[in-house]
Amino acid sequence: MKGKALFMKELTEKTIKELVQMRQKLKRELYDLKMKNAIKGLKETHKLWDLKIKIARINTVLTRKIQENNGDHMK
């Protein structure tokens, strides 16, 4: 996994549409890994944790971008 700062910098440079697509892709990957783990076929269980963190970071950046676009009317 890349350093947190580099990953966050990449995320802030992406558009909202790209972030949503990226989040969907990671959620599908997380689901697949969870299913594999459920049948005891996943050797690298740390990948589950890594994906959850990446999804959370994407959600954070998405929220910030949406608030910026809407003028902070979401509060």
C-alpha positions in Angstrom: 0.0 0.0 0.0 1.3 3.5 -0.9 1.9 5.9 1.9 -1.2 7.6 3.3 -0.1 11.1 2.1 0.5 9.9 -1.5 -2.8 8.1 -1.6 -4.8 11.0 -0.2 -3.1 13.4 -2.7 -4.1 11.1 -5.6 -7.7 11.1 -4.3 -8.0 14.8 -4.0 -6.9 15.2 -7.6 -9.7 12.9 -8.9 -13.2 14.0 -9.8 -16.3 13.0 -7.9 -17.3 10.6 -10.7 -13.8 8.9 -10.6 -14.0 8.6 -6.8 -17.4 6.9 -6.9 -16.2 4.5 -9.6 -13.1 3.7 -7.6 -15.1 3.1 -4.4 -17.5 0.8 -6.3 -14.5 -1.2 -7.6 -12.9 -1.5 -4.1 -16.3 -2.5 -2.6 -16.6 -5.3 -5.1 -13.1 -6.4 -4.4 -13.8 -6.3 -0.6 -16.9 -8.4 -1.1 -14.9 -11.0 -3.1 -12.2 -11.2 -0.5 -14.8 -11.6 2.3 -16.4 -14.5 0.5 -13.0 -16.1 -0.1 -12.2 -15.6 3.6 -15.5 -17.1 4.6 -14.6 -20.4 3.0 -11.1 -20.2 4.5 -9.4 -19.6 1.2 -7.8 -16.3 1.9 -4.3 -16.4 3.1 -3.6 -12.7 3.2 -6.4 -11.5 5.5 -4.6 -8.1 6.0 -6.0 -7.1 2.6 -9.5 -6.9 4.1 -8.3 -4.2 6.5 -6.4 -2.3 3.8 -9.4 -2.2 1.5 -11.7 -1.0 4.3 -9.2 1.9 5.1 -9.0 2.8 1.4 -12.8 2.9 1.1 -13.0 5.1 4.2 -10.5 7.5 2.8 -12.3 7.7 -0.5 -15.6 8.4 1.5 -13.8 11.2 3.4 -12.6 12.9 0.2 -15.9 12.5 -1.5 -17.7 14.1 1.4 -15.3 17.1 1.4 -15.7 17.5 -2.4 -19.5 17.3 -2.2 -19.6 19.9 0.6 -17.4 22.2 -1.4 -19.6 21.9 -4.5 -22.8 22.4 -2.5 -21.5 25.3 -0.5 -21.7 23.4 2.8 -25.5 23.1 2.8 -25.3 19.6 4.0 -25.0 20.5 7.7 
